Amino acid sequence: MGKKPFVTKEQLDNIVKEYPTPFHLYDEKGIRETARNLNKAFSWNKGFKEYFAVKATPNPTILKILREEGCGTDCSSLTELMMSDRCGFQGNEIMFSSNDTPAEEFVLAKKLGATINLDDITHIEFLKEAAGIPEVISCRYNPGGVFSLGTDIMDNPGDAKYGMTRPQMTEAFLKLKELGVKEFGIHSFLASNTVTNEYYPALAKQLFELAVELQKETGVHIGFINLSGGVGVPYLPDQEGNDIAVIGEGVHKAFDEVLVPAGMGDVKIFTELGRYMLAPNGHLVTKAIHEKHTHKEYIGVDACAVNLMRPAMYGAYHHITVMGKEDQPCDHMYDVTGSLCENNDKFAIDRMLPKIDKGDVLVIHDTGAHGFAMGYNYNGKLKSAEILMKEDGSTEMIRRAETPEDYFATIEGFNF
Ligand SMILES: *Cc1c(COP(=O)(O)O)cnc(C)c1O
């Protein structure tokens, strides 16, 4: 029952001896397997490529592992572009799906030869002025309204700041064609963290139909369709995960039904998954350092929201394993807290767990994406190290922890 960490207690005891807690631990074997299964699920499509959303886990070692598995990167900022470049990703291995984009970021994206994905119709003129219009370009679509699967409302695109309306898509394609674009792409991201095999196929069908319409209306060559991110992971222990093979086949079916009869069977499918690729392949490892008995029972750990913001920010559930106590009854109700002067700095509220003693090592699950990456420096707290567990079980530090001197490094005009 429940979730099992990808490390054993014995392995983790050794790792904790070498690296002080808290730290993020990544599982290289799991990352490679996830990438291989994704590529297999979409192998029916000749040009398929996953562009890993760098913002989920911006670490060069992780990006290089993914590159070895055939993935590119999806960037939306200057530093993400720079990191991709420094990791050796070539132009067509980089997607630039930004919004509210500063000119300098378009300039770098164009210089690197990244595929630019325009978020708005006004960005055509802006890009033309800033960097010039490339021959390959993509436009981001937002149909508005709500996105539902059957009777389930999945998300609310009508409230989202991203993408162009349906009439703007036509107008943008015509304008870009006039400006010399040779190959077009369509991108859309309509629902986040979906835990259903239906999301990608439903999105794909919508985008494939749109592609056929746009091609008829504008006569342009549509080279690729980017399904973006949004395939989620089961954060809850009793939740069933997605089956990527079923998802791949669902997209395949829509492809054969819509694009092939329209003579568009050469369209490449792209994805920009972040969470699906990395979340389950990362743990936040932390130690219990205090117990407090007041109006509630508290366990204080040495990690805080600076290391993992999702619970504080979204009330997100992250499963916790108390290492070595997997078989003990969950008969204690705890709030598991960090040390920030913010009452929402809690990794778990009213969570039933085994009795926790000071010094116990806790694994917080599914932190490999949007975990370390969302960290900040509130309360002057420092970001943790990132450790990679390799396929042979050995470990490597792939980012050191911040030091107080890092924190003070940007302060000018004072001598501390
Ligand atoms: C955040 C983001 C992704 C990745 O989303 P996940 O939910 O991590 O899969 C992909 N593309 C764009 C443009 C994004 O902003």
The ligand as an ORCA input file, in Angstrom:
! r2SCAN-3c Opt
* xyz 0 1
  C       5.073     24.714    -17.155
  C       5.062     24.452    -18.608
  C       5.245     23.164    -19.119
  C       5.409     21.960    -18.239
  O       4.268     21.705    -17.508
  P       4.135     20.385    -16.619
  O       2.862     20.567    -15.905
  O       5.314     20.363    -15.715
  O       4.134     19.236    -17.549
  C       5.280     23.011    -20.487
  N       5.137     24.058    -21.320
  C       4.954     25.311    -20.881
  C       4.826     26.423    -21.848
  C       4.896     25.550    -19.508
  O       4.713     26.798    -19.070
*
